[in-house]
Amino acid sequence: MENENMITPTPQENTESLATEDAAVEAAPASLSSSQRPHTLPEGYIPESAKPVVHEEKQVGNGMSPKEAMKIRMQSMTKQEVAYLRRKMIFEKAWPIFRFLILFGLGFVILTPLMFMLSYGFRESGDMNDPTVMWIPRNLTLKVMKQTIDAMGLTNPISNRQNPLFNTLVLNLGCSIMQVITCAITGYGFARFKFKGRDLLFGIVILMILVPTQILSIPLYMTFKNFMFGAVSLIDKFAVMYLPAMMANGIRSGLMIFIFRQFFRGLPKELEDAAYLDGCGPLNTFIRVMVPNAASSFLTVFLFSIVWYWNDFYVSSSFFNNTKTIALVLKNLDATLNLAIFNNANAQVSAREKIVWLESGCLISITPMLILYACLQKHFTEGIERSGLVG
């Protein structure tokens, strides 16, 4: 009868009892002996709280792999949803390959001319007739490079403007500095001041970007030819490059004004208000407050200006007759090489025979820009991100 009257605990009550006893054992002082503890669990028993939570790798719910879970999920989808999901999976797998091919192709297109210059600029002309020589020269030499430097006149004295490198540096640095200053002031005026005709004038700035230089070359030539009502001619003088830069009308100046305007519009107005409260006028506010905050834009515009003035050929050839720059010498390098290397200005020499000197000239002309970009690449990229060219 006693056995019949005994109540058998349910599994839930068993679990709750074990959990209570487990908590009591853990809460008992460590100094108590095993006989003094409230209850002793079976040997080898590990409390649930001490068991680490282990997740099987690449498993979801009930130990299924993502692939198996996806199959079960797709069973409850419509045909359109399944088709969309498959297209998405194919795109996710194909996009990394497609992106690599795009970047590799662009890198190849950009770097191939530079690789040709490096390969051809330091080899002897005889290697061009050797079919076994492709990229790596058989006979490395600096003779071709030295001959090209002499032919381009880079070793000429700087007097009478006979040195193209010196002329280019004087024009490049001077015009770039002037253009950055004037374009910054102009862009700041468009961004912060309201005046009648502002939108019309800014529309003219946009036209400066859109209208090609070739359309303006003849009026500019006549203006500089008869400067000050015909009193003086500025043709073949550095002033034909300096004056437009001083008036924010140099090479690509419209784009530079636009960059400064966009950047200054993004700066908080409170900076100027605080400067005005401290007694600063508009010019002092621009110099002391806005210019330090726009350092990245100044660097970006300065680098753009340096590159465009360095590579300029059309404007220089329109106004200079005897003054030579790197771009002008490079344009006429073929005829120059005939006279300097073959002692005959009318020599009929195939391009294959002269290609080593031509590639050397190209390499010489771009080397300063490559060095400049390599040194300032980090700051240039940051300036592009913070300037008005993005966002």
C-alpha positions, 0 to 999 in steps of 0.5 A: 500500500505504501508503494501505491500511495507514493507520488512519482515526481514528474520530469519537470519537478525532477529538473527543478529539484536538480537545479535547486540542489545545484544552486545550493551546492554552488552557494555553499561555502568552499570550506565545508566538507562534502558531508556538510554540503546540502546535497552531493550530486553524482560524481562527474556531474557538471552544472549547466552554468559551467557548460560552455555554449558551443556553436557549430561552424556553418550551422543554423537551427537544429544543426542544419547548414546554411545550404540546407536551411536555404533549401527549406526556405525556398520551398515556401517561396514563390517562383518569382522570389526563388528566381530573384534569390538565385539572381542575387546569389549569382551576382554576389559570386560573380561581382568580385571576379568582374570587379577584379577584371575591371581594375586589372584592365584599367591598371593595365591601360594606365600603366602600359605607356609608363612601362613602355617609357621605362623599357625603351628609355634605357635601352640602345637603339640596336635593341629595337631591331632585335626580335628577341627583346620585348620588355626587358632591354638587352643592353641597359644604357644612359646614353640615350637619356643624356642625348635626349636631355641635350637635344631638348635643351635642358642643359642650356643656360637660363639666360635669354630663356633658352632653358625650357625647364627653367621657363616652365618652372617660372611660369608654372609656380608663379601662375599656379600660386597667383591663380590659387589665391585669386580663385580662392578669393573669388570662390569665397565671394560667391559662397558667402556674399549676396550681391546683385548679379551674383547668379549671372556672374556665377553662370559666366564662371560655369561658361569658363568651364564649358567654353573651349580655350580655342574659341578665346585664343584669337581675341586674347591674342589680339588683346595682348598684341595691342595691349594698352590700346596698342602701346605695348605688345605682350606677345612672347612675354611671361605677362601673357600667362601671369595676367590671366592668372592674377585675374582668376582667368588662367588655365581651368580657372573656372573649375578652381573657382567652383571647387572653392565655392563648393568647399566654402559653402560647406563650412559652418557660418558660425565660424565667420560670426565668431570672427566678426564678434572678435572685430575681424572684417571680411578680409581678416576673416578669410585669411585667419579663419577660412584659409586654415580650414580650407588647406585641403582645397588649397592643396588640391587646386594647387596640384591641379594648377601645377599639372595643367600649366606643366602640360599646357601646349595650346596656350603657350604655343599661341603666345610664345614664339621664342620662349620654349617650355617642356610641352613645346619642346616635347611637341617638336621633339621629332624635328629636334632629334633629327637635327641633334642626333642625325645632323639633318633637320629633314632626315627621313628616319623611321619612328622605330629607329627614333622611338628610344629617344622619343620615349626618353623625352616623354619620360623626362617630361612626366617625371617631375609630376610623378614625383610630385604626386608620389610625395603628395598623394595622400594629401591630394586624395584627402583634398579631393574627398573634402573638396567640392568635387564630391558630395 
